[in-house]
Amino acid sequence: MTRWRPSEDIRPITEFRANASAVLDQLRSTQRPVILTQNGRSAAVLLGVSAYEELVEELALLRDIKTAEAQAARGQVRSHAVTAKRLRSKLVK
């Protein structure tokens, strides 16, 4: 995602309604999120599909890391040798 530019990337929702196609073209061409405002306050963020997918993938990875760290802190770990032996026994079957 490229650097955000408030002067170009914040739009009132009424402008979005009137020019949705142009705003979506901007979104695609700049690869930057567009923030929609309503009554002068932020109301929504528009993201391109690829930017959204990247965020979802990154969030899933961070959640996996957090889960693994919590498991390790509770002592729920196995050595590489134990895991390899367990996997080999499953492959042989």
Buried (B, 14 or more C-beta within 10 A) or exposed (E): EEEEEEEEBBBBEEBBEEEEEEBBEBBEEBEBBBBBBEEEEEEEEBBBEEBEEEEEEEEEEEEEEEEEEEEEEEEEEEEEEEEEEEEEEEEEE
